[in-house]
Amino acid sequence: MAFHEVRFPANLSFGSVGGPERRTEIVALASGFEERNTPWAHARRRYDAGMGLRSLDDLSALVAFFEARAGQLHGFRWKDWSDYKSCLPSRAPSFSDQVIAKGDGVTKVFQLTKTYSSGPGHYTRPINKPVKDSVRAGIGGSEVFPGAHYQVDHAKGLITFSDAPDPGAEVTAGYEFDVPVRFDTDRIAVSVASFQAGEMPAIPVIEVRV
């Protein structure tokens, strides 16, 4: 699928509504118990881009972006203001934020990930669209540096070290990231009079697998 490595204007996504969606299949048994299962290993996020519009200039910028993506045809980057860092929103990313792997003395290429934990449960999310120049990395508790020690593929979220980390050494990373999405509609329907009166158009955006 075609994907444009361009971010939806961040000032327009600020104020949008959305978040992760899970798919769970539930079967109610005759005994009253339930069996629950999910066909999805990862959540899929949905947003409404219309909620972030504040002026006719914003609307014009959105239409231009929509036309340049040919509606649903081309994917693009989206900044989810509620979840765009490897750390807490109030902090700056650090090289020690996320443990993404342990070295084996051979592997040099690692996928960036973010782990969500609560109680006994945890979920590890692959990060495919890190923000350029935001990635910091560490090996065995010490920071290493881009160019000298590693390179980042910002289109796939892969970090490649010049030397394979030692066996058992924790490979860590911190970063900002975008969500790969596409528009979930082929039309934008808006009345200028309604928009000026405070009625926001519905412009759905949905995460895509890359």
Stockholm file with secondary structure:
# STOCKHOLM 1.0

chainA/1-210         MAFHEVRFPANLSFGSVGGPERRTEIVALASGFEERNTPWAHARRRYDAGMGLRSLDDLSALVAFFEARAGQLHGFRWKDWSDYKSCLPSRAPSFSDQVIAKGDGVTKVFQLTKTYSSGPGHYTRPINKPVKDSVRAGIGGSEVFPGAHYQVDHAKGLITFSDAPDPGAEVTAGYEFDVPVRFDTDRIAVSVASFQAGEMPAIPVIEVRV
#=GR chainA/1-210 SS CCEEEEECCHHHHTTCEEEEECCCEEEECTTSCEEEECSCSSCEEEEEGGGGCCSHHHHHHHHHHHHHTTTTTSEEEECCTTSCBSSCTTSCCCTTSEEEEECCSSCCEEECEEEEEETTEEEEEECCCBCTTCCEEEETTEEECBTTTEEEETTTTEEEESSCCCTTCEEEEECBBCEEEEESCSCCCCCHHHHHTTCCCCCEEEECCC
#=GC SS_cons         CCEEEEECCHHHHTTCEEEEECCCEEEECTTSCEEEECSCSSCEEEEEGGGGCCSHHHHHHHHHHHHHTTTTTSEEEECCTTSCBSSCTTSCCCTTSEEEEECCSSCCEEECEEEEEETTEEEEEECCCBCTTCCEEEETTEEECBTTTEEEETTTTEEEESSCCCTTCEEEEECBBCEEEEESCSCCCCCHHHHHTTCCCCCEEEECCC
//
